[in-house]
Each structure stands twice: as structure tokens, then as C-alpha cells.
Amino acid sequence: MLSLPYQLVQNLHWWSILIVALGSFCLLGILSIGWEIENPFGYDDNDLPLDDFCKVIRREVAVITSHPPPDPSTWIHSPKNHPFGSRCDINAIELGEKPVTEVCRLFQKYSDSPHTWVNINVNNK
């Protein structure tokens, strides 16, 4: 930044003072912003309000844990549970009654993944 005026003075003459001042202002402003966000943890004016964040998290965890856990059979083995979404009419109960090879074939058919599924050898030994 110190050599910038000497580079610009031949081309810009007196305008080099304004250009160097504006460039210095921008670069020193970026440096000042970097100092402010370098350590966001503390109690300065520009620091993150971590105490408030912790209070909100504590309150949300208390709400979540105040309810009894749901019984998985009420939502896993429900006729409304369609593992493949609207693309397939098979619900979770029907899928559980199918052989493993058929389930693997359905996963290959209705999967959102662009990768091919690994062939699974199912041998009842």
C-alpha cells in the first residue's frame, strides 16, 4: 500500500491521492472486519450471544424430552407408512412380508440414489 502512490502518480497525477485514499480505506476496512470476526466468542458488542443460544437450546430440549417417546409400532408398521413415497403403493406392512430379494429389487427400482445397489446374496444357511 505504501508503494501504490508512486505507481499511480505518473498516470493519474493529483487523482492518485483520491484513488490511494479510497483503496486504503477499503483495504483497512476489510482488515478491521477481519479483526472483529476473528474471535466471535466473548462479551463484546459484536460477539455472538452464546448465552442466549444456550438458553433456547435448553428450553427446546426440555420441551422435546417432556413428551413420552412414541411407540415405533404406531408409525413404522402403519398402513400410512409408504417407504417409497408416492411412487409406489406398497406400505411398510406389505414390504415386511416380502422376501429380501424382492425388497432389494424394489429399492433398486424406486431409489433416488444415482448409484447402483450392490447385489446381495441371500442364502439361508
N, C-alpha and C positions, 0 to 999 in steps of 0.2 A: 504494500500500500504506500510505502514511502517513496518508491521509485515511479509510481504511476504519474505524478505531475510532470516529471522530466520526460516521460514518453509522449505525453499528450500536448505539451506546450507548443511544439512546433506546428502541429496541425490545428489546434483549437485556440491558441493564443489565450485571451482572457477568459474564454469559456471553460478552459481547463480547470479553473478554480471552482466553478459551479459543479462541473462533472465529477471532480475528485471529491468534493464535499458530499454530493449525493451518493456516490459509490461508497464512501467511508461510512456515511450514515446507515446505508443498507447493510454493509458487512458487520459493523459494530452492533446493529440491531439484531442480526442473526446470532452473533456471539452472545449477546445479552439474553436472548431467548433460550439458547443452549444452557447457559448457567442456571436459568430459572427451572428448566425441566430436567436438569441433570439429577437432582435428588428430590423427588416429589413427596417423600415421606418426612413429615415433621409437623410443625405448628405455625409455619409462616403463612402469609396471606395467600400465596399461590400454591400451597401444598394440598394434596388430596385429603378430603375429610374421612380418614380411615376409621375414626371412632364412630361416625355416623353409619358408615358401611357395615361395621361390625354389629351395631345395634339392629339394623334392618335384617341382616342375616340371622342374628339370634332370634328375632321375632318370627321370621319366616320358618326357621327350623322348629320353633316351639309350636307353631300352627300345624306344621306337617306331622310332627310326632304326637300331637294331641289326639289325632284320629286313630282308631284301631286299623291295623293293616288289613287290606282286602283279602278275601278268600280267593286264591287263584282259580279255583274251580268255577267261580261265578263269572269270570271273564275269559279264562282260557278255553274252557270247554262249553262255550256258549254257541248257540246256533248263529248268533250275530257276528261271531269272530271269523272273518274271512282272511286267512293269511296272505292270499294273493290279491287282496283288494277287489275292485270291481271287475278285474279282468277274468276272474274265474268264479263260478258259483259254488265251489267246494268250500264248506266251512271246516272248522278245526275238528269237529267230531268226526266227520266223514274222512278227513285226512288222516286221523289217528287210526282208523280201521283199515287203511290201505297198506299193502306191503311196502317195505322200504324202497324197493326198486321203483315202484310206481311213484312214490313220493319224490325220489331223486329225479325221475323223468319230469314230474310236474314243476319242480324247482328249476330245472333247466329250461323248460318251456316258458315259465312266467317270471323268470328272474329279471331284475333291472340291470344286473351286472353285465358289462360287455365281455367279461372273461368267461371262458367255457368252464363248466364244472368238471371236477376230477371224477373219473369213473370210479364208483365204489363197488368193490366186490363184496357181496353179502353172501357169506357161506355160513349156514347154521351148523357149526361143528359141535 
